[in-house]
Amino acid sequence: MLASGDIKECFYDAAKAFNYAERYQLPVIHLVDKALADSYKTYAIFGVEEYRVDRGKVLDWVGPEEEYRRFRIMEDAISPRV
């Protein structure tokens, strides 16, 4: 769960929320106050260079002899996706 305090935090927390959801394969709640959601403000362009998309554990290839099981029990409790 993420709770943003201002518009700039909303931008960066949204990127974090997507990465958390992909990495841990769980829903993420991003709380935003109604007053904040209905407001507007001018900012300089936000720096997106420091953020990267984190898709979590992804299998690149499942061969014909391998059996892919989406919800395989793993040591870290997160099964890889294709």
Biopython code that builds the backbone (N, CA, C, O; Angstrom):
import numpy as np
from Bio.PDB.StructureBuilder import StructureBuilder

atoms = [
    (1, "MET", "N", (0.842, -1.152, 0.000)),
    (1, "MET", "CA", (0.000, 0.000, 0.000)),
    (1, "MET", "C", (0.899, 1.229, 0.000)),
    (1, "MET", "O", (1.831, 1.334, 0.797)),
    (2, "LEU", "N", (0.610, 2.142, -0.892)),
    (2, "LEU", "CA", (1.349, 3.393, -0.994)),
    (2, "LEU", "C", (0.382, 4.550, -0.797)),
    (2, "LEU", "O", (-0.746, 4.511, -1.288)),
    (3, "ALA", "N", (0.815, 5.571, -0.086)),
    (3, "ALA", "CA", (-0.001, 6.766, 0.133)),
    (3, "ALA", "C", (0.844, 7.979, -0.237)),
    (3, "ALA", "O", (1.858, 8.253, 0.404)),
    (4, "SER", "N", (0.430, 8.696, -1.260)),
    (4, "SER", "CA", (1.196, 9.842, -1.745)),
    (4, "SER", "C", (0.752, 11.123, -1.046)),
    (4, "SER", "O", (-0.421, 11.295, -0.712)),
    (5, "GLY", "N", (1.712, 12.013, -0.832)),
    (5, "GLY", "CA", (1.426, 13.265, -0.132)),
    (5, "GLY", "C", (1.267, 14.463, -1.044)),
    (5, "GLY", "O", (0.602, 15.432, -0.678)),
    (6, "ASP", "N", (1.865, 14.417, -2.229)),
    (6, "ASP", "CA", (1.714, 15.513, -3.181)),
    (6, "ASP", "C", (1.760, 14.952, -4.605)),
    (6, "ASP", "O", (1.919, 13.748, -4.806)),
    (7, "ILE", "N", (1.621, 15.834, -5.576)),
    (7, "ILE", "CA", (1.521, 15.394, -6.965)),
    (7, "ILE", "C", (2.806, 14.712, -7.431)),
    (7, "ILE", "O", (2.754, 13.723, -8.162)),
    (8, "LYS", "N", (3.948, 15.232, -7.014)),
    (8, "LYS", "CA", (5.210, 14.631, -7.416)),
    (8, "LYS", "C", (5.342, 13.216, -6.839)),
    (8, "LYS", "O", (5.786, 12.302, -7.534)),
    (9, "GLU", "N", (4.962, 13.039, -5.588)),
    (9, "GLU", "CA", (4.993, 11.709, -4.984)),
    (9, "GLU", "C", (4.025, 10.763, -5.699)),
    (9, "GLU", "O", (4.319, 9.576, -5.843)),
    (10, "CYS", "N", (2.881, 11.273, -6.145)),
    (10, "CYS", "CA", (1.926, 10.444, -6.889)),
    (10, "CYS", "C", (2.583, 9.848, -8.124)),
    (10, "CYS", "O", (2.403, 8.666, -8.417)),
    (11, "PHE", "N", (3.336, 10.652, -8.841)),
    (11, "PHE", "CA", (3.999, 10.190, -10.059)),
    (11, "PHE", "C", (4.982, 9.067, -9.742)),
    (11, "PHE", "O", (4.948, 8.010, -10.372)),
    (12, "TYR", "N", (5.851, 9.296, -8.772)),
    (12, "TYR", "CA", (6.878, 8.302, -8.440)),
    (12, "TYR", "C", (6.280, 7.076, -7.748)),
    (12, "TYR", "O", (6.741, 5.957, -7.970)),
    (13, "ASP", "N", (5.261, 7.276, -6.913)),
    (13, "ASP", "CA", (4.624, 6.132, -6.250)),
    (13, "ASP", "C", (3.869, 5.249, -7.236)),
    (13, "ASP", "O", (3.774, 4.039, -7.032)),
    (14, "ALA", "N", (3.333, 5.834, -8.295)),
    (14, "ALA", "CA", (2.646, 5.034, -9.320)),
    (14, "ALA", "C", (3.639, 4.092, -10.003)),
    (14, "ALA", "O", (3.317, 2.933, -10.265)),
    (15, "ALA", "N", (4.843, 4.586, -10.291)),
    (15, "ALA", "CA", (5.875, 3.724, -10.888)),
    (15, "ALA", "C", (6.269, 2.621, -9.914)),
    (15, "ALA", "O", (6.437, 1.470, -10.316)),
    (16, "LYS", "N", (6.417, 2.961, -8.642)),
    (16, "LYS", "CA", (6.745, 1.949, -7.631)),
    (16, "LYS", "C", (5.628, 0.914, -7.523)),
    (16, "LYS", "O", (5.901, -0.280, -7.397)),
    (17, "ALA", "N", (4.381, 1.360, -7.573)),
    (17, "ALA", "CA", (3.245, 0.448, -7.447)),
    (17, "ALA", "C", (3.244, -0.584, -8.569)),
    (17, "ALA", "O", (3.021, -1.769, -8.321)),
    (18, "PHE", "N", (3.493, -0.140, -9.808)),
    (18, "PHE", "CA", (3.547, -1.085, -10.928)),
    (18, "PHE", "C", (4.692, -2.082, -10.752)),
    (18, "PHE", "O", (4.522, -3.273, -11.014)),
    (19, "ASN", "N", (5.853, -1.605, -10.311)),
    (19, "ASN", "CA", (6.984, -2.510, -10.107)),
    (19, "ASN", "C", (6.716, -3.503, -8.981)),
    (19, "ASN", "O", (7.057, -4.678, -9.111)),
    (20, "TYR", "N", (6.116, -3.061, -7.888)),
    (20, "TYR", "CA", (5.785, -3.977, -6.785)),
    (20, "TYR", "C", (4.786, -5.043, -7.254)),
    (20, "TYR", "O", (4.932, -6.223, -6.937)),
    (21, "ALA", "N", (3.783, -4.617, -8.004)),
    (21, "ALA", "CA", (2.770, -5.560, -8.478)),
    (21, "ALA", "C", (3.378, -6.606, -9.404)),
    (21, "ALA", "O", (3.031, -7.784, -9.317)),
    (22, "GLU", "N", (4.275, -6.194, -10.285)),
    (22, "GLU", "CA", (4.913, -7.130, -11.202)),
    (22, "GLU", "C", (5.892, -8.048, -10.469)),
    (22, "GLU", "O", (5.905, -9.257, -10.701)),
    (23, "ARG", "N", (6.709, -7.472, -9.585)),
    (23, "ARG", "CA", (7.738, -8.256, -8.905)),
    (23, "ARG", "C", (7.148, -9.292, -7.965)),
    (23, "ARG", "O", (7.577, -10.446, -7.960)),
    (24, "TYR", "N", (6.160, -8.883, -7.164)),
    (24, "TYR", "CA", (5.601, -9.784, -6.160)),
    (24, "TYR", "C", (4.296, -10.450, -6.595)),
    (24, "TYR", "O", (3.751, -11.275, -5.861)),
    (25, "GLN", "N", (3.793, -10.103, -7.773)),
    (25, "GLN", "CA", (2.591, -10.698, -8.353)),
    (25, "GLN", "C", (1.400, -10.600, -7.406)),
    (25, "GLN", "O", (0.677, -11.571, -7.183)),
    (26, "LEU", "N", (1.220, -9.414, -6.861)),
    (26, "LEU", "CA", (0.131, -9.131, -5.928)),
    (26, "LEU", "C", (-0.495, -7.787, -6.282)),
    (26, "LEU", "O", (0.150, -6.960, -6.927)),
    (27, "PRO", "N", (-1.748, -7.553, -5.871)),
    (27, "PRO", "CA", (-2.341, -6.233, -6.069)),
    (27, "PRO", "C", (-1.654, -5.194, -5.182)),
    (27, "PRO", "O", (-1.233, -5.496, -4.066)),
    (28, "VAL", "N", (-1.550, -3.993, -5.683)),
    (28, "VAL", "CA", (-0.970, -2.885, -4.927)),
    (28, "VAL", "C", (-2.022, -1.787, -4.835)),
    (28, "VAL", "O", (-2.678, -1.464, -5.825)),
    (29, "ILE", "N", (-2.178, -1.220, -3.655)),
    (29, "ILE", "CA", (-3.140, -0.134, -3.450)),
    (29, "ILE", "C", (-2.370, 1.174, -3.366)),
    (29, "ILE", "O", (-1.443, 1.311, -2.569)),
    (30, "HIS", "N", (-2.760, 2.126, -4.190)),
    (30, "HIS", "CA", (-2.141, 3.457, -4.192)),
    (30, "HIS", "C", (-3.202, 4.448, -3.729)),
    (30, "HIS", "O", (-4.136, 4.764, -4.467)),
    (31, "LEU", "N", (-3.049, 4.930, -2.512)),
    (31, "LEU", "CA", (-4.021, 5.859, -1.942)),
    (31, "LEU", "C", (-3.684, 7.297, -2.325)),
    (31, "LEU", "O", (-2.540, 7.736, -2.206)),
    (32, "VAL", "N", (-4.690, 8.010, -2.781)),
    (32, "VAL", "CA", (-4.530, 9.420, -3.121)),
    (32, "VAL", "C", (-5.729, 10.171, -2.551)),
    (32, "VAL", "O", (-6.874, 9.776, -2.770)),
    (33, "ASP", "N", (-5.473, 11.237, -1.830)),
    (33, "ASP", "CA", (-6.525, 12.059, -1.257)),
    (33, "ASP", "C", (-7.348, 12.712, -2.366)),
    (33, "ASP", "O", (-6.800, 13.074, -3.407)),
    (34, "LYS", "N", (-8.661, 12.867, -2.154)),
    (34, "LYS", "CA", (-9.526, 13.453, -3.176)),
    (34, "LYS", "C", (-9.107, 14.884, -3.514)),
    (34, "LYS", "O", (-9.136, 15.282, -4.678)),
    (35, "ALA", "N", (-8.725, 15.644, -2.513)),
    (35, "ALA", "CA", (-8.280, 17.019, -2.765)),
    (35, "ALA", "C", (-7.031, 17.023, -3.646)),
    (35, "ALA", "O", (-6.883, 17.880, -4.517)),
    (36, "LEU", "N", (-6.153, 16.081, -3.420)),
    (36, "LEU", "CA", (-4.944, 15.972, -4.228)),
    (36, "LEU", "C", (-5.284, 15.502, -5.646)),
    (36, "LEU", "O", (-4.727, 15.996, -6.626)),
    (37, "ALA", "N", (-6.196, 14.552, -5.736)),
    (37, "ALA", "CA", (-6.578, 14.018, -7.050)),
    (37, "ALA", "C", (-7.279, 15.076, -7.902)),
    (37, "ALA", "O", (-7.139, 15.073, -9.125)),
    (38, "ASP", "N", (-8.022, 15.971, -7.278)),
    (38, "ASP", "CA", (-8.757, 17.005, -8.020)),
    (38, "ASP", "C", (-7.959, 18.279, -8.242)),
    (38, "ASP", "O", (-8.434, 19.194, -8.915)),
    (39, "SER", "N", (-6.758, 18.353, -7.691)),
    (39, "SER", "CA", (-5.960, 19.570, -7.838)),
    (39, "SER", "C", (-5.066, 19.482, -9.070)),
    (39, "SER", "O", (-4.932, 18.422, -9.681)),
    (40, "TYR", "N", (-4.466, 20.594, -9.419)),
    (40, "TYR", "CA", (-3.509, 20.614, -10.510)),
    (40, "TYR", "C", (-2.404, 21.594, -10.147)),
    (40, "TYR", "O", (-2.618, 22.550, -9.402)),
    (41, "LYS", "N", (-1.236, 21.341, -10.679)),
    (41, "LYS", "CA", (-0.082, 22.172, -10.388)),
    (41, "LYS", "C", (0.921, 21.985, -11.517)),
    (41, "LYS", "O", (0.969, 20.921, -12.134)),
    (42, "THR", "N", (1.705, 22.990, -11.784)),
    (42, "THR", "CA", (2.725, 22.915, -12.819)),
    (42, "THR", "C", (4.058, 22.529, -12.198)),
    (42, "THR", "O", (4.504, 23.134, -11.223)),
    (43, "TYR", "N", (4.680, 21.521, -12.773)),
    (43, "TYR", "CA", (5.997, 21.050, -12.328)),
    (43, "TYR", "C", (6.923, 21.002, -13.527)),
    (43, "TYR", "O", (6.483, 20.948, -14.676)),
    (44, "ALA", "N", (8.203, 21.022, -13.239)),
    (44, "ALA", "CA", (9.169, 20.716, -14.297)),
    (44, "ALA", "C", (9.025, 19.228, -14.628)),
    (44, "ALA", "O", (8.440, 18.471, -13.853)),
    (45, "ILE", "N", (9.545, 18.822, -15.749)),
    (45, "ILE", "CA", (9.425, 17.417, -16.155)),
    (45, "ILE", "C", (10.082, 16.537, -15.101)),
    (45, "ILE", "O", (11.215, 16.785, -14.688)),
    (46, "PHE", "N", (9.357, 15.504, -14.668)),
    (46, "PHE", "CA", (9.879, 14.599, -13.654)),
    (46, "PHE", "C", (11.000, 13.752, -14.242)),
    (46, "PHE", "O", (10.958, 13.372, -15.412)),
    (47, "GLY", "N", (11.997, 13.464, -13.424)),
    (47, "GLY", "CA", (13.117, 12.633, -13.865)),
    (47, "GLY", "C", (12.736, 11.161, -13.884)),
    (47, "GLY", "O", (12.533, 10.555, -12.832)),
    (48, "VAL", "N", (12.640, 10.592, -15.061)),
    (48, "VAL", "CA", (12.281, 9.181, -15.180)),
    (48, "VAL", "C", (13.506, 8.308, -15.438)),
    (48, "VAL", "O", (13.378, 7.090, -15.569)),
    (49, "GLU", "N", (14.674, 8.906, -15.513)),
    (49, "GLU", "CA", (15.880, 8.151, -15.836)),
    (49, "GLU", "C", (16.240, 7.152, -14.742)),
    (49, "GLU", "O", (16.765, 6.077, -15.032)),
    (50, "GLU", "N", (15.961, 7.500, -13.489)),
    (50, "GLU", "CA", (16.374, 6.633, -12.386)),
    (50, "GLU", "C", (15.432, 5.449, -12.167)),
    (50, "GLU", "O", (15.741, 4.558, -11.376)),
    (51, "TYR", "N", (14.292, 5.426, -12.855)),
    (51, "TYR", "CA", (13.352, 4.317, -12.699)),
    (51, "TYR", "C", (13.463, 3.355, -13.865)),
    (51, "TYR", "O", (13.611, 3.760, -15.018)),
    (52, "ARG", "N", (13.388, 2.089, -13.546)),
    (52, "ARG", "CA", (13.380, 1.074, -14.586)),
    (52, "ARG", "C", (12.188, 0.163, -14.331)),
    (52, "ARG", "O", (11.722, 0.040, -13.198)),
    (53, "VAL", "N", (11.706, -0.465, -15.371)),
    (53, "VAL", "CA", (10.586, -1.386, -15.251)),
    (53, "VAL", "C", (11.125, -2.712, -14.716)),
    (53, "VAL", "O", (12.061, -3.284, -15.273)),
    (54, "ASP", "N", (10.522, -3.190, -13.631)),
    (54, "ASP", "CA", (10.932, -4.442, -13.007)),
    (54, "ASP", "C", (9.797, -5.445, -13.171)),
    (54, "ASP", "O", (8.787, -5.351, -12.475)),
    (55, "ARG", "N", (9.947, -6.393, -14.074)),
    (55, "ARG", "CA", (8.903, -7.375, -14.361)),
    (55, "ARG", "C", (8.928, -8.564, -13.410)),
    (55, "ARG", "O", (8.058, -9.431, -13.491)),
    (56, "GLY", "N", (9.897, -8.624, -12.518)),
    (56, "GLY", "CA", (9.972, -9.745, -11.594)),
    (56, "GLY", "C", (10.583, -10.961, -12.249)),
    (56, "GLY", "O", (11.360, -10.841, -13.196)),
    (57, "LYS", "N", (10.235, -12.130, -11.748)),
    (57, "LYS", "CA", (10.787, -13.385, -12.264)),
    (57, "LYS", "C", (10.016, -13.811, -13.511)),
    (57, "LYS", "O", (8.828, -14.130, -13.449)),
    (58, "VAL", "N", (10.714, -13.809, -14.636)),
    (58, "VAL", "CA", (10.097, -14.171, -15.908)),
    (58, "VAL", "C", (10.973, -15.227, -16.575)),
    (58, "VAL", "O", (12.191, -15.068, -16.665)),
    (59, "LEU", "N", (10.348, -16.304, -17.041)),
    (59, "LEU", "CA", (11.069, -17.315, -17.814)),
    (59, "LEU", "C", (11.137, -16.873, -19.262)),
    (59, "LEU", "O", (10.132, -16.463, -19.842)),
    (60, "ASP", "N", (12.318, -16.955, -19.842)),
    (60, "ASP", "CA", (12.467, -16.589, -21.247)),
    (60, "ASP", "C", (12.015, -17.713, -22.170)),
    (60, "ASP", "O", (11.491, -17.469, -23.257)),
    (61, "TRP", "N", (12.225, -18.951, -21.720)),
    (61, "TRP", "CA", (11.934, -20.066, -22.592)),
    (61, "TRP", "C", (11.555, -21.279, -21.768)),
    (61, "TRP", "O", (12.194, -21.585, -20.761)),
    (62, "VAL", "N", (10.521, -21.961, -22.198)),
    (62, "VAL", "CA", (10.146, -23.241, -21.622)),
    (62, "VAL", "C", (10.212, -24.237, -22.764)),
    (62, "VAL", "O", (9.408, -24.186, -23.695)),
    (63, "GLY", "N", (11.177, -25.144, -22.685)),
    (63, "GLY", "CA", (11.388, -26.113, -23.760)),
    (63, "GLY", "C", (10.329, -27.193, -23.771)),
    (63, "GLY", "O", (9.550, -27.310, -22.825)),
    (64, "PRO", "N", (10.292, -27.984, -24.832)),
    (64, "PRO", "CA", (9.277, -29.039, -24.950)),
    (64, "PRO", "C", (9.404, -30.107, -23.867)),
    (64, "PRO", "O", (8.404, -30.720, -23.496)),
    (65, "GLU", "N", (10.619, -30.345, -23.350)),
    (65, "GLU", "CA", (10.786, -31.365, -22.323)),
    (65, "GLU", "C", (10.522, -30.835, -20.916)),
    (65, "GLU", "O", (10.439, -31.613, -19.965)),
    (66, "GLU", "N", (10.390, -29.522, -20.779)),
    (66, "GLU", "CA", (10.120, -28.929, -19.468)),
    (66, "GLU", "C", (8.623, -28.749, -19.278)),
    (66, "GLU", "O", (7.903, -28.382, -20.207)),
    (67, "GLU", "N", (8.172, -29.009, -18.079)),
    (67, "GLU", "CA", (6.763, -28.793, -17.764)),
    (67, "GLU", "C", (6.639, -27.466, -17.020)),
    (67, "GLU", "O", (7.206, -27.288, -15.942)),
    (68, "TYR", "N", (5.893, -26.546, -17.609)),
    (68, "TYR", "CA", (5.702, -25.242, -16.972)),
    (68, "TYR", "C", (4.488, -25.305, -16.069)),
    (68, "TYR", "O", (3.399, -25.677, -16.506)),
    (69, "ARG", "N", (4.672, -24.945, -14.824)),
    (69, "ARG", "CA", (3.560, -24.854, -13.879)),
    (69, "ARG", "C", (3.559, -23.433, -13.325)),
    (69, "ARG", "O", (4.509, -23.008, -12.667)),
    (70, "ARG", "N", (2.496, -22.718, -13.597)),
    (70, "ARG", "CA", (2.424, -21.306, -13.227)),
    (70, "ARG", "C", (2.554, -21.099, -11.726)),
    (70, "ARG", "O", (3.240, -20.168, -11.303)),
    (71, "PHE", "N", (1.932, -21.917, -10.922)),
    (71, "PHE", "CA", (1.945, -21.716, -9.479)),
    (71, "PHE", "C", (2.803, -22.763, -8.780)),
    (71, "PHE", "O", (2.397, -23.337, -7.769)),
    (72, "ARG", "N", (3.985, -23.006, -9.321)),
    (72, "ARG", "CA", (4.938, -23.936, -8.721)),
    (72, "ARG", "C", (5.420, -23.352, -7.387)),
    (72, "ARG", "O", (5.669, -22.151, -7.287)),
    (73, "ILE", "N", (5.547, -24.193, -6.380)),
    (73, "ILE", "CA", (6.006, -23.733, -5.068)),
    (73, "ILE", "C", (7.515, -23.509, -5.139)),
    (73, "ILE", "O", (8.280, -24.422, -5.450)),
    (74, "MET", "N", (7.924, -22.279, -4.844)),
    (74, "MET", "CA", (9.331, -21.893, -4.910)),
    (74, "MET", "C", (9.818, -21.528, -3.506)),
    (74, "MET", "O", (9.016, -21.311, -2.598)),
    (75, "GLU", "N", (11.143, -21.462, -3.342)),
    (75, "GLU", "CA", (11.712, -21.121, -2.038)),
    (75, "GLU", "C", (11.315, -19.718, -1.582)),
    (75, "GLU", "O", (11.046, -19.505, -0.400)),
    (76, "ASP", "N", (11.277, -18.764, -2.509)),
    (76, "ASP", "CA", (10.917, -17.388, -2.140)),
    (76, "ASP", "C", (9.441, -17.085, -2.316)),
    (76, "ASP", "O", (9.036, -15.926, -2.220)),
    (77, "ALA", "N", (8.625, -18.107, -2.572)),
    (77, "ALA", "CA", (7.164, -18.024, -2.678)),
    (77, "ALA", "C", (6.674, -17.247, -3.900)),
    (77, "ALA", "O", (5.489, -16.921, -3.979)),
    (78, "ILE", "N", (7.557, -16.944, -4.852)),
    (78, "ILE", "CA", (7.156, -16.241, -6.070)),
    (78, "ILE", "C", (7.519, -17.113, -7.259)),
    (78, "ILE", "O", (8.697, -17.324, -7.546)),
    (79, "SER", "N", (6.507, -17.618, -7.949)),
    (79, "SER", "CA", (6.764, -18.490, -9.094)),
    (79, "SER", "C", (7.011, -17.635, -10.347)),
    (79, "SER", "O", (6.406, -16.573, -10.495)),
    (80, "PRO", "N", (7.886, -18.086, -11.239)),
    (80, "PRO", "CA", (8.171, -17.316, -12.453)),
    (80, "PRO", "C", (7.016, -17.377, -13.447)),
    (80, "PRO", "O", (6.257, -18.345, -13.498)),
    (81, "ARG", "N", (6.910, -16.310, -14.233)),
    (81, "ARG", "CA", (5.890, -16.237, -15.293)),
    (81, "ARG", "C", (6.560, -16.392, -16.640)),
    (81, "ARG", "O", (7.769, -16.197, -16.769)),
    (82, "VAL", "N", (5.768, -16.745, -17.651)),
    (82, "VAL", "CA", (6.317, -16.775, -19.023)),
    (82, "VAL", "C", (5.967, -15.481, -19.717)),
    (82, "VAL", "O", (6.327, -15.286, -20.878)),
]
sb = StructureBuilder()
sb.init_structure("model")
sb.init_model(0)
sb.init_chain("A")
sb.init_seg("    ")
for serial, (resi, resn, name, xyz) in enumerate(atoms, 1):
    if name == "N":
        sb.init_residue(resn, " ", resi, " ")
    sb.init_atom(name, np.array(xyz, "f"), 0.0, 1.0, " ", f" {name:<3s}", serial, name[0])
structure = sb.get_structure()
